[in-house]
Amino acid sequence: MKYIAFLECASEDLDDFIEIWHRRTKAGHTVKTLFPPHSMANTPKGFSGFTIFETDSEEEMMHYVTEYSKVASVEVCPIWESKKGAELWQKFKLPMKKK
């Protein structure tokens, strides 16, 4: 499954955030990155950014969220291509009631 993750980190927590990133990578806790992390300076809030990744491992997803949420606000949303979403909508939508 593909996901987009939005992260916000206060300036004073950025070193801890980077340490978590290095620790996860060194331990092999990585998800397949499809669009590399991009950061935005968002003063006075600190830093924010996003990335798009893919994983079928619930364990890796939980590890990602629990590790980064120690020092940052983390929001992860599943995403899919619009064509696939439209096909699934047509397949699974409830039949419309006729009046």
MARZAVO-650536 format. One record per residue: residue in one letter; x negated, y negated, z of N, C-alpha, C in turn. Coordinates in steps of 0.05 Angstrom, whole numbers, padded with zeros to 5 digits. Atoms other than C-alpha are relative to their C-alpha. Example, Ala and Ser with C-alpha at 12.3 -4.5 7.8 and 13.67 -1.06 7.14 Angstrom:
// residues 2
('a',(-00018,00024,00000),(-00246,00090,00156),(-00018,-00024,00000))
('s',(00016,00024,-00001),(-00273,00021,00143),(00015,-00022,00014))
END
This chain:
// residues 99
('m',(-00017,00024,00000),(00000,00000,00000),(-00018,-00025,00000))
('k',(00015,00025,00001),(-00024,-00071,-00014),(00012,-00019,00020))
('y',(-00008,00020,-00020),(-00022,-00126,00038),(-00014,-00026,-00005))
('i',(00013,00025,-00002),(-00036,-00199,00045),(-00001,-00007,00029))
('a',(00004,00007,-00028),(-00065,-00222,00111),(-00006,-00029,00002))
('f',(00006,00028,-00006),(-00063,-00293,00137),(-00012,-00001,00028))
('l',(00013,00002,-00026),(-00110,-00310,00194),(-00006,-00029,00006))
('e',(00008,00027,-00010),(-00120,-00373,00236),(-00017,00004,00024))
('c',(00019,-00003,-00021),(-00178,-00380,00283),(-00009,-00028,00010))
('a',(00010,00026,-00011),(-00196,-00438,00330),(-00030,-00001,-00004))
('s',(00028,00003,00005),(-00265,-00466,00318),(-00017,00013,00022))
('e',(00015,-00011,-00021),(-00289,-00444,00386),(00000,00031,00001))
('d',(-00001,-00030,00001),(-00270,-00371,00370),(-00012,00011,-00026))
('l',(00010,-00009,00026),(-00302,-00368,00301),(-00024,00019,00003))
('d',(00023,-00018,-00004),(-00367,-00336,00326),(00009,00028,00008))
('d',(-00011,-00026,-00008),(-00327,-00281,00359),(00014,00014,-00023))
('f',(-00013,-00011,00024),(-00286,-00272,00296),(-00020,00013,-00019))
('i',(00021,-00010,00018),(-00349,-00263,00254),(-00013,00025,00012))
('e',(00012,-00023,-00014),(-00377,-00214,00306),(00019,00025,-00004))
('i',(-00019,-00021,00005),(-00313,-00172,00299),(-00002,00010,-00028))
('w',(00003,-00007,00029),(-00321,-00173,00223),(-00024,00018,-00003))
('h',(00025,-00016,00003),(-00393,-00148,00228),(00003,00027,00014))
('r',(-00003,-00025,-00015),(-00375,-00095,00280),(00018,00020,-00015))
('r',(-00018,-00017,00015),(-00317,-00068,00239),(-00014,00012,-00024))
('t',(00014,-00009,00024),(-00360,-00064,00176),(-00021,00020,00007))
('k',(00021,-00019,-00008),(-00417,-00030,00212),(00011,00027,00009))
('a',(-00013,-00024,-00010),(-00370,00021,00243),(00016,00015,-00022))
('g',(-00014,-00013,00022),(-00339,00036,00175),(00030,-00004,00001))
('h',(-00028,00006,-00001),(-00271,00007,00194),(00006,-00022,-00021))
('t',(-00005,00019,00021),(-00257,-00026,00128),(00025,00008,-00016))
('v',(-00022,-00005,00018),(-00197,-00032,00083),(-00010,-00008,-00028))
('k',(00009,00006,00027),(-00204,-00036,00007),(00008,-00029,-00007))
('t',(-00005,00028,00006),(-00210,-00110,-00009),(00006,-00003,-00030))
('l',(-00008,00005,00028),(-00173,-00130,-00073),(-00005,-00029,-00007))
('f',(00006,00028,00004),(-00182,-00205,-00065),(-00015,-00009,00025))
('p',(00017,00005,-00023),(-00239,-00226,-00020),(00011,-00022,00018))
('p',(-00009,00021,-00018),(-00227,-00268,00042),(-00008,-00028,-00009))
('h',(00005,00028,00007),(-00221,-00342,00028),(00008,-00016,00024))
('s',(-00004,00017,-00023),(-00227,-00394,00083),(00007,-00028,-00008))
('m',(-00007,00028,00003),(-00198,-00463,00090),(-00005,-00014,00026))
('a',(00004,00016,-00024),(-00221,-00515,00139),(00027,-00013,00006))
('n',(-00027,00009,-00007),(-00157,-00534,00176),(-00001,-00016,00026))
('t',(00004,00015,-00024),(-00179,-00585,00226),(00025,-00016,00006))
('p',(00015,-00007,-00024),(-00161,-00598,00281),(00006,00029,00010))
('k',(-00007,-00028,-00009),(-00133,-00526,00285),(-00023,00019,-00001))
('g',(00022,-00018,00003),(-00198,-00494,00265),(-00002,00010,-00029))
('f',(00002,-00012,00026),(-00202,-00446,00206),(00023,00018,-00006))
('s',(-00021,-00019,00009),(-00150,-00408,00167),(-00009,00012,-00026))
('g',(00007,-00013,00025),(-00154,-00361,00110),(00018,00023,-00006))
('f',(-00016,-00023,00009),(-00125,-00302,00073),(-00017,00019,-00016))
('t',(00013,-00021,00016),(-00145,-00238,00039),(00022,00019,-00009))
('i',(-00018,-00021,00009),(-00110,-00184,-00001),(-00015,00026,00000))
('f',(00014,-00026,-00002),(-00127,-00112,00013),(00020,00023,-00003))
('e',(-00016,-00024,00005),(-00102,-00041,00004),(-00009,00021,00020))
('t',(00006,-00023,-00016),(-00098,00017,00052),(00025,00018,00002))
('d',(-00022,-00018,-00006),(-00056,00079,00062),(-00003,00011,00028))
('s',(00006,-00010,-00027),(-00084,00090,00132),(00013,-00018,00021))
('e',(-00012,00016,-00021),(-00039,00067,00188),(-00020,-00006,00022))
('e',(00020,00005,-00020),(-00098,00074,00235),(-00018,-00024,-00007))
('e',(00017,00023,00008),(-00141,00026,00195),(00016,-00026,00001))
('m',(-00017,00024,-00002),(-00083,-00023,00191),(00002,-00009,00028))
('m',(-00003,00007,-00028),(-00073,-00021,00266),(-00027,-00010,00011))
('h',(00026,00009,-00009),(-00148,-00028,00277),(-00005,-00029,-00009))
('y',(00003,00027,00012),(-00150,-00089,00231),(00015,-00021,00017))
('v',(-00016,00019,-00014),(-00093,-00123,00267),(-00008,-00004,00029))
('t',(00007,00002,-00028),(-00113,-00107,00338),(-00027,-00012,00005))
('e',(00026,00012,-00003),(-00186,-00126,00329),(00000,-00030,-00005))
('y',(00000,00028,00006),(-00175,-00192,00295),(00019,-00017,00017))
('s',(-00019,00015,-00016),(-00116,-00212,00338),(-00011,-00006,00028))
('k',(00013,00007,-00025),(-00163,-00214,00398),(-00009,-00029,00000))
('v',(00011,00027,00002),(-00189,-00281,00373),(00014,-00018,-00021))
('a',(-00013,00015,00021),(-00142,-00303,00317),(00029,00007,-00001))
('s',(-00028,-00005,00007),(-00070,-00308,00296),(-00001,00016,-00026))
('v',(00001,-00018,00023),(-00058,-00251,00247),(00028,00006,-00010))
('e',(-00026,-00007,00012),(00001,-00242,00200),(-00006,00017,-00025))
('v',(00004,-00019,00023),(00001,-00182,00152),(00027,00007,-00012))
('c',(-00025,-00006,00015),(00055,-00173,00099),(-00006,00019,-00023))
('p',(00003,-00017,00024),(00063,-00117,00049),(00008,-00015,-00025))
('i',(-00006,00013,00026),(00063,-00139,-00023),(00000,00021,-00022))
('w',(00000,-00018,00024),(00076,-00107,-00091),(00004,-00018,-00024))
('e',(-00004,00014,00025),(00078,-00128,-00163),(00029,-00005,-00005))
('s',(-00028,00008,00004),(00142,-00164,-00183),(00015,00021,-00016))
('k',(-00013,-00020,00017),(00158,-00113,-00237),(00008,00024,00017))
('k',(-00005,-00023,-00017),(00153,-00056,-00187),(00022,-00007,00020))
('g',(-00021,00008,-00018),(00195,-00095,-00137),(00028,-00001,-00012))
('a',(-00026,00001,00014),(00250,-00107,-00188),(00010,00028,-00006))
('e',(-00008,-00028,00006),(00250,-00033,-00207),(00011,00013,00026))
('l',(-00010,-00012,-00025),(00257,-00013,-00134),(00026,-00012,00009))
('w',(-00025,00014,-00007),(00311,-00065,-00122),(00023,00013,-00016))
('q',(-00020,-00012,00017),(00351,-00036,-00180),(00006,00029,00009))
('k',(-00003,-00027,-00008),(00340,00034,-00155),(00015,00003,00027))
('f',(-00009,-00004,-00028),(00357,00024,-00081),(00023,-00019,00008))
('k',(-00020,00019,-00009),(00407,-00034,-00079),(00027,00015,00003))
('l',(-00027,-00012,-00004),(00476,-00018,-00053),(00018,-00008,-00023))
('p',(-00018,00007,00022),(00529,-00014,-00106),(00018,-00024,00008))
('m',(-00017,00024,-00007),(00568,-00080,-00109),(00029,00009,00000))
('k',(-00029,-00006,-00002),(00640,-00075,-00087),(00015,-00016,-00020))
('k',(-00017,00014,00019),(00691,-00093,-00139),(00024,-00010,00014))
('k',(-00023,00012,-00013),(00747,-00140,-00118),(00025,00008,-00014))
END
